Amino acid sequence: MRVLLLLSLLLVAGCSSIRSGLEIDPGATFVLGGDQRGAFRVQILNTGPAAVRVSEVTVFQDTTDIALIRPGDSAEAHFSEGSAALIANLDGQEASLDVRITGDTNLGMGYTEADE
């Protein structure tokens, strides 16, 4: 019984985490979250040749720059309930990232182009 409970807890904990590779075109921004009910955390490792900027847009539409992640660097950021993470490619080359999301993972995801 105790083993079953432990396995159940591990499965539930595993459901609140997403790990993925992320590619962002030059000048584009990846938008993660917005309007979700809970907070989330993003860990990012820049595995490509392009620097990216991470910002937060709050439910009040305030934008705050959080980190500049150069190639080979990593950062971690926490985002509040209803906030969105913006990950912007600052370079003329495609950005490649290894991303891990924990917390509320019921998040919208999409891209905006440089001219939007």
All heavy atoms as an XYZ file, in Angstrom:
847
protein
N       0.823     -1.197      0.000
C       0.000      0.000      0.000
C       0.868      1.262      0.000
O       0.592      2.204     -0.717
C      -0.941     -0.032      1.206
C      -1.863      1.141      1.260
S      -3.003      1.110     -0.127
C      -4.407      1.810      0.587
N       1.903      1.264      0.843
C       2.786      2.425      0.935
C       3.503      2.657     -0.400
O       3.670      3.796     -0.826
C       3.795      2.211      2.054
C       4.641      3.420      2.330
C       5.542      3.212      3.497
N       4.784      3.463      4.713
C       5.260      3.349      5.923
N       6.498      2.952      6.101
N       4.540      3.618      6.973
N       3.909      1.585     -1.083
C       4.575      1.696     -2.380
C       3.616      2.283     -3.409
O       3.985      3.145     -4.198
C       5.104      0.316     -2.843
C       5.629      0.389     -4.256
C       6.182     -0.164     -1.891
N       2.362      1.838     -3.387
C       1.365      2.357     -4.318
C       1.136      3.851     -4.098
O       1.059      4.618     -5.054
C       0.048      1.589     -4.158
C      -1.073      1.975     -5.106
C      -0.628      1.813     -6.551
C      -2.303      1.142     -4.839
N       1.062      4.278     -2.849
C       0.888      5.696     -2.539
C       2.088      6.505     -3.033
O       1.928      7.552     -3.644
C       0.705      5.899     -1.032
C       0.590      7.341     -0.541
C      -0.598      8.030     -1.190
C       0.478      7.386      0.952
N       3.300      5.997     -2.814
C       4.502      6.678     -3.257
C       4.524      6.794     -4.782
O       4.818      7.853     -5.332
C       5.751      5.946     -2.763
C       7.087      6.544     -3.180
C       7.216      7.975     -2.693
C       8.222      5.697     -2.660
N       4.177      5.721     -5.478
C       4.130      5.761     -6.935
C       3.080      6.748     -7.427
O       3.312      7.479     -8.386
C       3.846      4.370     -7.504
C       5.002      3.375     -7.437
C       4.548      1.997     -7.909
C       6.187      3.858     -8.240
N       1.941      6.788     -6.764
C       0.895      7.744     -7.133
C       1.369      9.175     -6.961
O       1.137     10.034     -7.814
C      -0.364      7.530     -6.297
O      -0.904      6.267     -6.537
N       2.056      9.462     -5.859
C       2.576     10.803     -5.623
C       3.631     11.181     -6.662
O       3.670     12.309     -7.138
C       3.162     10.918     -4.215
C       2.145     10.899     -3.078
C       2.863     10.871     -1.729
C       1.219     12.084     -3.162
N       4.483     10.243     -7.038
C       5.487     10.511     -8.056
C       4.847     10.791     -9.404
O       5.286     11.656    -10.144
C       6.470      9.343     -8.165
C       7.440      9.182     -6.994
C       8.245      7.908     -7.150
C       8.350     10.381     -6.867
N       3.790     10.057     -9.740
C       3.094     10.297    -10.995
C       2.450     11.676    -11.015
O       2.521     12.398    -12.004
C       2.037      9.220    -11.249
C       2.578      7.857    -11.673
C       1.441      6.845    -11.743
C       3.284      7.960    -13.007
N       1.827     12.068     -9.917
C       1.210     13.387     -9.832
C       2.281     14.465     -9.920
O       2.135     15.459    -10.633
C       0.387     13.532     -8.531
C      -0.038     14.970     -8.318
C      -0.821     12.624     -8.585
N       3.391     14.287     -9.226
C       4.471     15.271     -9.276
C       5.043     15.360    -10.683
O       5.386     16.427    -11.160
C       5.567     14.898     -8.276
N       5.133     14.231    -11.368
C       5.655     14.215    -12.721
C       4.754     14.938    -13.703
O       5.211     15.425    -14.729
N       3.479     15.020    -13.419
C       2.542     15.698    -14.313
C       2.681     17.206    -14.259
O       2.154     17.893    -15.116
C       1.109     15.294    -13.976
S       0.772     13.572    -14.334
N       3.342     17.731    -13.256
C       3.465     19.181    -13.148
C       4.831     19.658    -13.639
O       5.344     20.653    -13.179
C       3.223     19.625    -11.707
O       4.227     19.091    -10.874
N       5.406     18.931    -14.593
C       6.694     19.305    -15.147
C       6.719     19.010    -16.643
O       6.223     17.982    -17.087
C       7.795     18.507    -14.436
O       9.051     18.778    -14.995
N       7.279     19.944    -17.399
C       7.438     19.766    -18.842
C       8.891     20.069    -19.164
O       9.448     21.070    -18.703
C       6.546     20.740    -19.642
C       5.074     20.484    -19.366
C       6.846     20.655    -21.134
C       4.156     21.537    -19.967
N       9.501     19.201    -19.963
C      10.855     19.459    -20.438
C      10.841     19.344    -21.947
O      10.296     18.377    -22.495
C      11.839     18.475    -19.840
C      13.248     18.803    -20.247
C      14.245     18.026    -19.492
N      15.553     18.479    -19.907
C      16.641     18.182    -19.270
N      16.589     17.447    -18.181
N      17.798     18.607    -19.713
N      11.443     20.340    -22.608
C      11.374     20.353    -24.060
C      12.510     21.162    -24.648
O      13.038     22.072    -24.011
C      10.042     20.973    -24.496
O       9.950     21.015    -25.900
N      12.844     20.837    -25.882
C      13.718     21.686    -26.665
C      12.873     22.787    -27.278
O      11.696     22.579    -27.577
N      13.430     23.961    -27.448
C      12.687     25.089    -27.984
C      13.557     25.799    -29.011
O      14.728     26.089    -28.735
C      12.305     26.046    -26.850
C      11.600     27.339    -27.218
C      10.260     27.064    -27.893
C      11.408     28.202    -25.982
N      13.001     26.038    -30.178
C      13.681     26.779    -31.241
C      12.897     28.077    -31.461
O      11.675     28.056    -31.538
C      13.680     25.977    -32.541
C      14.129     24.531    -32.380
C      15.637     24.387    -32.298
O      16.299     24.942    -33.160
O      16.119     23.727    -31.369
N      13.632     29.193    -31.555
C      12.991     30.484    -31.792
C      13.687     31.150    -32.977
O      14.904     31.346    -32.964
C      13.072     31.401    -30.550
C      12.497     30.704    -29.315
C      12.338     32.722    -30.808
C      12.683     31.475    -28.019
N      12.909     31.502    -33.997
C      13.450     32.148    -35.193
C      14.060     33.506    -34.853
O      13.675     34.140    -33.861
C      12.349     32.355    -36.241
C      11.908     31.069    -36.900
O      12.687     30.080    -36.888
O      10.778     31.036    -37.431
N      14.988     33.976    -35.683
C      15.585     35.302    -35.462
C      14.518     36.388    -35.365
O      13.599     36.450    -36.177
C      16.454     35.514    -36.712
C      16.768     34.132    -37.185
C      15.547     33.318    -36.866
N      14.603     37.207    -34.330
C      13.668     38.311    -34.142
C      12.316     37.933    -33.570
O      11.511     38.794    -33.262
N      12.051     36.642    -33.402
C      10.752     36.188    -32.893
C      10.784     36.074    -31.365
O      11.838     36.059    -30.740
C      10.365     34.854    -33.513
N       9.581     35.991    -30.783
C       9.419     35.827    -29.344
C       8.493     34.657    -29.080
O       7.434     34.540    -29.699
C       8.818     37.101    -28.708
O       9.709     38.191    -28.938
C       8.594     36.941    -27.215
N       8.898     33.787    -28.145
C       8.055     32.686    -27.696
C       7.300     33.170    -26.469
O       7.894     33.698    -25.526
C       8.906     31.464    -27.360
C       8.106     30.277    -26.899
C       7.374     29.533    -27.809
C       8.085     29.908    -25.568
C       6.641     28.435    -27.403
C       7.358     28.810    -25.153
C       6.629     28.071    -26.068
N       5.967     33.004    -26.474
C       5.111     33.433    -25.370
C       4.603     32.191    -24.653
O       4.004     31.309    -25.263
C       3.921     34.280    -25.876
C       3.054     34.730    -24.718
C       4.411     35.473    -26.689
N       4.836     32.147    -23.339
C       4.450     31.006    -22.518
C       3.567     31.494    -21.385
O       3.974     32.329    -20.580
C       5.706     30.335    -21.956
C       5.527     29.170    -21.003
C       4.860     27.996    -21.724
C       6.872     28.746    -20.442
N       2.336     30.989    -21.327
C       1.440     31.340    -20.236
C       0.595     32.562    -20.523
O       0.457     33.003    -21.663
N       0.046     33.096    -19.441
C      -0.918     34.194    -19.506
C      -2.293     33.625    -19.190
O      -2.693     32.620    -19.760
N      -2.979     34.190    -18.241
C      -4.327     33.775    -17.836
C      -4.400     32.422    -17.137
O      -5.493     31.901    -16.928
C      -5.300     33.769    -19.030
C      -5.469     35.143    -19.634
O      -5.447     36.120    -18.858
O      -5.618     35.240    -20.860
N      -3.268     31.826    -16.752
C      -3.332     30.552    -16.021
C      -3.631     30.815    -14.546
O      -3.381     31.899    -14.041
C      -2.041     29.739    -16.196
C      -0.846     30.239    -15.442
C      -0.166     31.404    -16.131
O      -0.449     31.735    -17.265
N       0.749     32.047    -15.418
N      -4.131     29.810    -13.879
C      -4.573     29.964    -12.479
C      -3.446     29.910    -11.462
O      -3.605     30.362    -10.344
C      -5.593     28.880    -12.148
C      -6.870     29.064    -12.905
C      -7.886     28.057    -12.493
N      -9.111     28.269    -13.243
C     -10.183     27.575    -13.092
N     -10.216     26.586    -12.214
N     -11.252     27.836    -13.802
N      -2.320     29.336    -11.833
C      -1.234     29.191    -10.873
C       0.071     29.772    -11.371
O       0.210     30.165    -12.525
N       1.042     29.806    -10.466
C       2.379     30.275    -10.803
C       3.162     29.143    -11.463
O       2.809     27.970    -11.344
C       3.091     30.741     -9.537
N       4.222     29.512    -12.169
C       5.095     28.506    -12.756
C       6.533     28.998    -12.748
O       6.806     30.182    -12.572
C       4.649     28.124    -14.174
C       4.693     29.226    -15.197
C       5.763     29.332    -16.082
C       3.659     30.146    -15.304
C       5.807     30.335    -17.031
C       3.687     31.148    -16.260
C       4.763     31.248    -17.130
N       7.444     28.051    -12.929
C       8.873     28.336    -12.945
C       9.447     27.784    -14.239
O       9.068     26.708    -14.689
C       9.550     27.680    -11.751
C      11.050     27.925    -11.701
C      11.652     27.290    -10.501
N      11.715     25.849    -10.730
C      12.262     24.991     -9.904
N      12.760     25.389     -8.760
N      12.300     23.716    -10.189
N      10.382     28.525    -14.828
C      11.024     28.104    -16.059
C      12.536     28.094    -15.847
O      13.103     29.074    -15.376
C      10.678     29.050    -17.234
C      11.366     28.602    -18.511
C       9.176     29.132    -17.440
N      13.146     26.969    -16.171
C      14.603     26.852    -16.176
C      15.020     26.751    -17.638
O      14.478     25.927    -18.381
C      15.054     25.613    -15.416
C      14.696     25.657    -13.944
C      14.924     24.320    -13.278
O      14.347     23.327    -13.673
N      15.769     24.308    -12.274
N      15.978     27.580    -18.046
C      16.380     27.647    -19.447
C      17.891     27.486    -19.555
O      18.651     28.161    -18.849
C      15.984     28.994    -20.077
C      14.471     29.195    -20.005
C      16.474     29.083    -21.523
C      14.023     30.590    -20.397
N      18.311     26.593    -20.453
C      19.713     26.455    -20.825
C      19.812     26.836    -22.290
O      19.126     26.258    -23.139
C      20.199     25.023    -20.615
C      21.595     24.705    -21.172
C      22.664     25.544    -20.486
C      21.889     23.222    -21.028
N      20.643     27.811    -22.602
C      20.821     28.257    -23.981
C      21.839     27.338    -24.649
O      23.030     27.404    -24.371
C      21.285     29.715    -24.024
C      21.264     30.278    -25.421
O      21.355     29.561    -26.398
N      21.155     31.597    -25.506
N      21.361     26.465    -25.536
C      22.211     25.487    -26.208
C      22.611     25.920    -27.615
O      23.316     25.184    -28.306
C      21.500     24.124    -26.282
O      20.264     24.288    -26.997
C      21.233     23.560    -24.894
N      22.161     27.080    -28.048
C      22.421     27.537    -29.412
C      23.342     28.743    -29.473
O      23.924     29.151    -28.466
N      23.433     29.356    -30.654
C      24.352     30.469    -30.874
C      23.763     31.858    -30.617
O      24.491     32.845    -30.700
C      24.700     30.316    -32.354
C      23.437     29.779    -32.960
C      22.878     28.845    -31.913
N      22.486     31.956    -30.312
C      21.827     33.260    -30.183
C      21.461     33.567    -28.734
O      20.973     32.701    -28.007
C      20.558     33.292    -31.039
N      21.679     34.809    -28.334
C      21.268     35.258    -27.002
C      19.751     35.460    -26.982
O      19.152     35.829    -27.992
C      21.962     36.559    -26.635
N      19.128     35.193    -25.827
C      17.689     35.426    -25.656
C      17.454     36.282    -24.414
O      18.227     36.251    -23.473
C      16.879     34.104    -25.554
C      16.971     33.297    -26.819
C      17.302     33.284    -24.358
N      16.367     37.047    -24.461
C      15.949     37.853    -23.319
C      14.662     37.257    -22.767
O      13.728     36.971    -23.512
C      15.717     39.304    -23.725
C      15.293     40.187    -22.546
C      14.994     41.633    -22.943
N      13.957     41.657    -23.965
C      14.089     42.231    -25.161
N      15.210     42.810    -25.496
N      13.107     42.212    -26.026
N      14.603     37.083    -21.450
C      13.407     36.579    -20.781
C      12.758     37.751    -20.053
O      13.419     38.466    -19.304
C      13.754     35.449    -19.785
C      12.494     34.952    -19.084
C      14.474     34.309    -20.488
N      11.456     37.934    -20.291
C      10.692     39.003    -19.644
C       9.391     38.421    -19.102
O       8.963     37.344    -19.516
C      10.359     40.112    -20.643
O      11.517     40.613    -21.255
N       8.767     39.157    -18.204
C       7.461     38.775    -17.665
C       6.450     39.868    -17.972
O       6.730     41.049    -17.779
C       7.523     38.570    -16.151
C       6.179     38.213    -15.540
C       6.227     37.976    -14.039
O       7.214     38.406    -13.398
O       5.296     37.371    -13.511
N       5.284     39.455    -18.461
C       4.157     40.361    -18.630
C       3.125     39.953    -17.582
O       2.637     38.822    -17.594
C       3.540     40.280    -20.041
C       2.327     41.189    -20.145
C       4.564     40.634    -21.093
N       2.797     40.880    -16.676
C       1.868     40.566    -15.594
C       0.417     40.699    -16.059
O       0.149     41.174    -17.165
C       2.083     41.512    -14.399
O       1.677     42.827    -14.781
C       3.532     41.509    -13.932
N      -0.500     40.319    -15.198
C      -1.925     40.457    -15.499
C      -2.313     41.927    -15.680
O      -3.324     42.228    -16.297
C      -2.819     39.808    -14.421
C      -2.622     38.309    -14.400
C      -2.551     40.382    -13.046
N      -1.494     42.851    -15.165
C      -1.744     44.284    -15.308
C      -1.056     44.856    -16.551
O      -1.001     46.055    -16.730
C      -1.277     45.028    -14.053
C      -1.914     44.506    -12.802
C      -1.175     43.781    -11.889
C      -3.268     44.717    -12.552
C      -1.766     43.288    -10.739
C      -3.863     44.233    -11.405
C      -3.108     43.511    -10.493
N      -0.472     43.974    -17.373
C       0.237     44.320    -18.611
C       1.537     45.081    -18.381
O       2.038     45.757    -19.275
C      -0.683     45.095    -19.577
C      -1.902     44.304    -20.006
C      -1.528     42.963    -20.641
O      -0.768     42.904    -21.584
N      -2.068     41.879    -20.111
N       2.103     44.972    -17.175
C       3.432     45.517    -16.899
C       4.462     44.508    -17.398
O       4.313     43.303    -17.179
C       3.641     45.738    -15.399
C       2.692     46.776    -14.833
O       2.397     47.755    -15.531
O       2.224     46.587    -13.691
N       5.511     44.991    -18.056
C       6.564     44.109    -18.555
C       7.858     44.385    -17.808
O       8.276     45.537    -17.680
C       6.787     44.321    -20.065
O       5.557     44.087    -20.744
C       7.853     43.372    -20.600
N       8.488     43.319    -17.325
C       9.742     43.411    -16.600
C      10.756     42.470    -17.235
O      10.463     41.281    -17.411
C       9.552     43.008    -15.119
O       8.545     43.831    -14.541
C      10.841     43.138    -14.339
N      11.932     43.001    -17.581
C      13.008     42.144    -18.064
C      13.568     41.356    -16.887
O      13.806     41.919    -15.810
C      14.117     42.966    -18.714
C      13.698     43.548    -20.056
O      12.724     43.048    -20.657
O      14.355     44.499    -20.510
N      13.787     40.060    -17.105
C      14.258     39.186    -16.032
C      15.697     38.749    -16.229
O      16.493     38.781    -15.302
C      13.338     37.958    -15.909
C      11.959     38.421    -15.462
C      13.914     36.929    -14.947
C      10.929     37.340    -15.415
N      16.027     38.312    -17.443
C      17.374     37.778    -17.668
C      17.757     37.899    -19.125
O      16.904     37.850    -20.018
C      17.438     36.321    -17.242
N      19.052     38.029    -19.354
C      19.642     37.902    -20.676
C      20.458     36.617    -20.622
O      21.348     36.488    -19.768
C      20.539     39.097    -20.995
C      21.313     39.005    -22.301
C      20.356     38.996    -23.495
C      22.297     40.155    -22.417
N      20.140     35.684    -21.504
C      20.813     34.379    -21.473
C      21.649     34.234    -22.741
O      21.116     34.053    -23.832
C      19.804     33.219    -21.347
C      18.830     33.479    -20.201
C      20.546     31.906    -21.137
C      17.697     32.477    -20.110
N      22.946     34.323    -22.571
C      23.874     34.183    -23.681
C      24.108     32.700    -23.988
O      23.811     31.845    -23.156
C      25.191     34.860    -23.336
C      25.101     36.377    -23.273
C      26.439     36.986    -22.881
N      26.617     38.405    -23.001
C      25.825     39.366    -22.573
N      24.693     39.079    -22.005
N      26.121     40.629    -22.714
N      24.627     32.397    -25.168
C      24.922     30.994    -25.511
C      25.763     30.311    -24.431
O      26.748     30.877    -23.945
C      25.694     31.116    -26.828
C      25.153     32.376    -27.447
C      24.938     33.297    -26.279
N      25.327     29.126    -24.019
C      26.013     28.357    -22.986
C      25.583     28.689    -21.570
O      25.900     27.954    -20.639
N      24.867     29.791    -21.373
C      24.423     30.191    -20.036
C      23.043     29.617    -19.724
O      22.326     29.157    -20.615
C      24.354     31.719    -19.922
C      25.729     32.371    -19.885
O      26.727     31.645    -19.689
O      25.797     33.600    -20.065
N      22.665     29.688    -18.454
C      21.344     29.237    -18.029
C      20.772     30.239    -17.040
O      21.489     31.062    -16.480
C      21.414     27.843    -17.397
O      22.222     27.879    -16.237
N      19.465     30.153    -16.857
C      18.773     31.015    -15.898
C      17.490     30.334    -15.456
O      16.993     29.420    -16.122
C      18.452     32.373    -16.521
N      16.989     30.792    -14.339
C      15.718     30.306    -13.800
C      14.868     31.523    -13.465
O      15.372     32.514    -12.948
C      15.971     29.487    -12.542
C      14.725     28.936    -11.919
C      15.057     28.066    -10.708
O      15.996     27.265    -10.776
O      14.350     28.217     -9.698
N      13.574     31.432    -13.795
C      12.676     32.544    -13.516
C      11.345     32.022    -13.000
O      10.891     30.954    -13.409
C      12.461     33.373    -14.778
N      10.740     32.789    -12.106
C       9.438     32.455    -11.536
C       8.408     33.442    -12.086
O       8.676     34.643    -12.159
C       9.487     32.549    -10.011
C      10.458     31.589     -9.402
N      10.077     30.367     -8.922
C      11.794     31.664     -9.221
C      11.141     29.731     -8.455
N      12.198     30.505     -8.630
N       7.231     32.922    -12.434
C       6.172     33.741    -13.011
C       4.902     33.578    -12.184
O       4.517     32.467    -11.832
C       5.932     33.348    -14.473
C       7.147     33.583    -15.315
C       8.104     32.595    -15.472
C       7.357     34.812    -15.908
C       9.245     32.816    -16.215
C       8.500     35.054    -16.650
C       9.444     34.049    -16.808
N       4.263     34.688    -11.908
C       3.075     34.715    -11.055
C       1.842     34.212    -11.788
O       1.814     34.120    -13.019
C       2.805     36.151    -10.594
O       3.910     36.669     -9.920
N       0.818     33.926    -11.017
C      -0.493     33.551    -11.563
C      -0.923     34.572    -12.603
O      -0.867     35.780    -12.361
C      -1.505     33.494    -10.420
C      -2.920     33.268    -10.849
C      -3.887     33.336     -9.685
O      -3.490     33.070     -8.542
O      -5.061     33.669     -9.931
N      -1.306     34.094    -13.781
C      -1.798     34.967    -14.834
C      -0.733     35.659    -15.667
O      -1.037     36.276    -16.678
N       0.529     35.575    -15.259
C       1.606     36.212    -16.008
C       2.026     35.358    -17.197
O       1.784     34.158    -17.232
C       2.835     36.434    -15.115
O       2.587     37.433    -14.173
N       2.697     36.002    -18.139
C       3.254     35.294    -19.285
C       4.758     35.503    -19.319
O       5.257     36.578    -18.976
C       2.640     35.802    -20.589
N       5.470     34.465    -19.729
C       6.905     34.553    -19.964
C       7.119     34.855    -21.439
O       6.498     34.232    -22.304
C       7.578     33.239    -19.596
N       7.967     35.829    -21.718
C       8.351     36.147    -23.086
C       9.815     35.774    -23.239
O      10.662     36.242    -22.470
C       8.181     37.634    -23.375
C       6.818     38.258    -23.116
C       6.851     39.742    -23.426
C       5.752     37.566    -23.939
N      10.117     34.945    -24.216
C      11.500     34.563    -24.495
C      11.805     35.048    -25.906
O      11.307     34.492    -26.884
C      11.698     33.040    -24.357
C      11.219     32.562    -22.985
C      13.163     32.684    -24.583
C      11.165     31.054    -22.828
N      12.594     36.120    -25.989
C      12.837     36.804    -27.262
C      14.227     36.475    -27.798
O      15.224     36.580    -27.078
C      12.702     38.311    -27.073
N      14.278     36.093    -29.075
C      15.541     35.869    -29.765
C      16.093     37.225    -30.194
O      15.488     37.924    -30.995
C      15.330     34.959    -30.973
C      16.617     34.653    -31.705
O      17.640     35.285    -31.508
N      16.560     33.661    -32.577
N      17.250     37.585    -29.686
C      17.844     38.896    -29.940
C      18.823     38.901    -31.103
O      19.413     39.938    -31.402
C      18.569     39.387    -28.680
C      17.736     39.452    -27.410
C      18.613     39.868    -26.237
C      16.576     40.415    -27.593
N      18.997     37.776    -31.740
C      20.065     37.620    -32.718
C      19.519     37.365    -34.117
O      18.317     37.174    -34.296
C      20.936     36.429    -32.284
C      22.356     36.517    -32.780
O      22.571     37.035    -33.891
O      23.255     36.058    -32.057
N      20.399     37.333    -35.075
C      20.035     37.029    -36.454
C      20.083     35.545    -36.770
O      19.878     35.146    -37.912
N      20.376     34.720    -35.766
C      20.421     33.264    -35.923
C      19.305     32.634    -35.092
O      18.829     33.231    -34.136
C      21.762     32.722    -35.420
C      22.975     33.330    -36.086
C      24.236     32.778    -35.455
O      24.521     31.593    -35.583
N      24.972     33.634    -34.761
N      18.941     31.403    -35.455
C      17.921     30.692    -34.688
C      18.430     30.395    -33.279
O      19.583     29.992    -33.104
C      17.557     29.383    -35.396
C      16.448     28.624    -34.693
C      16.033     27.387    -35.460
O      16.783     26.401    -35.398
O      14.986     27.437    -36.107
N      17.594     30.607    -32.282
C      17.927     30.300    -30.895
C      17.489     28.876    -30.580
O      16.421     28.437    -31.009
C      17.228     31.275    -29.949
N      18.329     28.159    -29.835
C      18.021     26.797    -29.393
C      18.153     26.752    -27.879
O      19.188     27.133    -27.328
C      18.977     25.783    -30.021
O      18.830     25.762    -31.414
N      17.098     26.274    -27.222
C      17.059     26.258    -25.766
C      16.581     24.911    -25.253
O      15.782     24.235    -25.903
C      16.105     27.338    -25.258
C      16.304     28.747    -25.803
C      15.107     29.611    -25.473
C      17.582     29.344    -25.270
N      17.052     24.552    -24.070
C      16.523     23.413    -23.327
C      15.716     24.030    -22.190
O      16.260     24.780    -21.376
C      17.661     22.543    -22.793
C      17.171     21.320    -22.054
O      16.010     20.915    -22.252
O      17.946     20.758    -21.255
N      14.418     23.736    -22.147
C      13.508     24.402    -21.215
C      12.830     23.378    -20.315
O      12.364     22.334    -20.782
C      12.434     25.200    -21.998
C      11.464     25.867    -21.057
C      13.087     26.211    -22.917
N      12.759     23.691    -19.024
C      12.007     22.875    -18.062
C      11.029     23.789    -17.351
O      11.414     24.826    -16.794
C      12.935     22.222    -17.049
C      12.170     21.321    -16.095
C      13.111     20.431    -15.300
N      12.329     19.540    -14.481
C      12.287     19.586    -13.148
N      13.029     20.456    -12.492
N      11.535     18.749    -12.467
N       9.756     23.397    -17.375
C       8.682     24.185    -16.758
C       8.101     23.368    -15.614
O       7.756     22.194    -15.798
C       7.568     24.494    -17.778
C       8.157     25.169    -19.014
C       6.478     25.348    -17.144
C       7.238     25.125    -20.218
N       7.964     23.984    -14.442
C       7.333     23.328    -13.302
C       6.275     24.256    -12.719
O       6.253     25.450    -12.988
C       8.369     22.964    -12.215
O       9.085     24.142    -11.843
C       9.343     21.908    -12.706
N       5.411     23.686    -11.914
C       4.304     24.447    -11.330
C       3.069     24.231    -12.177
O       2.798     23.118    -12.626
N       2.324     25.299    -12.413
C       1.138     25.224    -13.262
C       1.611     25.056    -14.704
O       2.175     25.965    -15.289
C       0.298     26.489    -13.124
C      -1.026     26.403    -13.865
O      -1.179     25.529    -14.745
O      -1.905     27.225    -13.580
N       1.404     23.882    -15.266
C       1.848     23.620    -16.641
C       0.697     23.652    -17.635
O       0.870     23.295    -18.796
C       2.582     22.266    -16.733
O       1.719     21.238    -16.243
C       3.884     22.294    -15.939
N      -0.459     24.100    -17.204
C      -1.604     24.272    -18.100
C      -1.475     25.659    -18.733
O      -2.211     26.584    -18.410
C      -2.911     24.120    -17.327
C      -4.110     24.098    -18.246
O      -3.990     23.792    -19.432
N      -5.260     24.440    -17.708
N      -0.504     25.785    -19.632
C      -0.110     27.090    -20.149
C      -0.340     27.181    -21.655
O      -0.099     26.217    -22.387
C       1.388     27.316    -19.908
C       1.849     27.220    -18.452
C       3.366     27.211    -18.385
C       1.281     28.374    -17.645
N      -0.774     28.339    -22.110
C      -0.818     28.608    -23.539
C       0.602     28.828    -24.026
O       1.472     29.280    -23.291
N       0.842     28.488    -25.300
C       2.172     28.658    -25.889
C       2.019     29.116    -27.325
O       1.115     28.682    -28.022
C       2.928     27.328    -25.885
C       3.166     26.746    -24.537
S       4.011     25.161    -24.656
C       3.782     24.531    -23.008
N       2.909     29.999    -27.756
C       2.871     30.453    -29.143
C       4.021     31.399    -29.438
O       4.815     31.729    -28.559
N       4.110     31.817    -30.681
C       5.169     32.700    -31.148
C       4.575     34.019    -31.641
O       3.483     34.055    -32.158
C       5.934     32.058    -32.313
C       6.747     30.857    -31.927
C       6.200     29.571    -31.970
C       8.071     30.986    -31.532
C       6.963     28.464    -31.624
C       8.839     29.877    -31.190
C       8.280     28.634    -31.240
O       9.029     27.531    -30.897
N       5.364     35.074    -31.497
C       5.064     36.338    -32.170
C       6.273     36.673    -33.017
O       7.412     36.395    -32.644
C       4.780     37.480    -31.182
O       5.946     37.705    -30.385
C       3.613     37.167    -30.283
N       6.037     37.241    -34.172
C       7.125     37.625    -35.059
C       7.610     39.018    -34.704
O       6.952     39.762    -33.998
C       6.650     37.568    -36.508
C       6.230     36.183    -36.965
C       7.307     35.140    -36.828
O       8.498     35.446    -37.112
O       7.007     34.014    -36.424
N       8.759     39.376    -35.229
C       9.398     40.652    -34.896
C       8.539     41.857    -35.250
O       8.568     42.865    -34.557
C      10.750     40.755    -35.613
N       7.734     41.765    -36.307
C       6.944     42.924    -36.730
C       5.580     43.015    -36.075
O       4.802     43.883    -36.373
C       6.789     42.947    -38.251
C       6.102     41.688    -38.797
O       5.863     40.761    -38.005
O       5.835     41.645    -40.003
N       5.269     42.121    -35.132
C       3.955     42.155    -34.444
C       4.020     43.036    -33.233
O       5.007     43.219    -32.612
C       3.526     40.743    -34.055
C       3.133     39.930    -35.254
C       2.590     38.564    -34.873
O       2.190     38.362    -33.709
O       2.570     37.709    -35.724
